[in-house]
Amino acid sequence: MIKNKILSDSILIIFFSNTANLINMIIQVILSRTLSYSDFSLYYSLIALIGYLIIPSATIGMYLQKQFFTLINDNKGIYSFLLLSTNKLIFFFICIFLIFLLFSDVLKTSFNHNNLYVFFNFYLVLILTIYMNWPISINNAFKFYKINSILYFTSSVLRLFFIVLLFYFFNKGTLISIININLFFIFLLTFLYFLPFRNKLNKGLNSEYKSNFKILDGDFKFYALHSFLIPFILSSDIILAKIFFSPEYASKYIVAASLSKIIYFIISGLYAMIFNESLGFSKKNILLITIIIFILSTLTTIFIIYFGKNIIELIYGDKFIGSHQYLAFLCGAVFMVSLSKIVCDILISRKKFGFIKYQFLAYCFFIYLTIYHFDNLIDLSRNIFLTSVSLLIFIIFFFIKNYYNNIKILIFNKY
């Protein structure tokens, strides 16, 4: 029964998440055809920057899922933890705002844009994206796996409707209008994520729990270090392309990078499942989800590499001719990251944190390649690919090493 539930939830997650991702791709096509090179590259490079800045969000998401999973299994109320952790988060948001003010001139110079409201709008998107990890984590901890994908799909459909209405019926399609729509639907989505578990909250603050409350424990630093994985691989190249190349070339690279990321996002909803099942040590469920992830990511990689040029020409038009030349390296990179993510999530759920040093070794390799082997955008896509390959090799090496060490310990204890 559990296996069937895992399989059915996986199918629903894949359907709703990928339909939502397809909708977001349609939105990107609309923006690529209506915005200038400058506005288009600015919008998606700022989204990539948020990918870096929500590193704490990625950390908090996995960490909160572990905390809520433990509280639910121990039959303890989650309301106190939710309320107290939210209160502490306000201070963190104030710190981010002060940093934003401090570096506002740097942002204007780096992104060649002087409208401060654009950056403030993305600051609001940032804090909402961070905070939505609270309700998402609670839904996952309750094993409401599919509901997050359904809500994400619903929000994406409404967002597409409003963008089409604004751009094609009212002819009000500007950078400012699109970022305002984006902010509104991020806020709406955050609100919707709270609805599924609202009846399971036992309201009332435990005074003893309040006096002993700590949002972080000793494991948090490992979650924080691990959370660099996805933003570093999936966002670094876009930011570098925006900073070092013209808006036209950066935009063409962004289109290829966005298309390759479908490989990751097509199965991204399943990673929360595999992490949650790893916390519960359900080997059959872990294996089932891993097989689904591997098959889907493999097929998607092959499809995009072989048909990517036709997809770009058909969907994006002549404006982005040449984007396909980056696809082979970028698709290979995202595929490697998708496989690495499976192993990393299983290891971190079992508190096997030693792999993190290999993760950072791969980052150092990318920095080396960027400094000494980076003259054009082909070099950039190749460097991302080589970094991803090295990451997967390092992670598999640690996994095998850890496995044999465990066997040795079992043999030693036996005798």
Salt bridges, closest charged atoms under 4 A:
ASP9 OD2 - LYS5 NZ 2.79
ASP217 OD2 - LYS66 NZ 3.25
ASP219 OD2 - LYS66 NZ 3.53
ASP219 OD2 - LYS351 NZ 3.20
GLU248 OE2 - LYS252 NZ 3.38
GLU277 OE2 - LYS143 NZ 3.61
ASP345 OD1 - HIS226 NE2 3.52
ASP345 OD1 - LYS341 NZ 3.16
ASP379 OD1 - ARG382 NH1 3.26
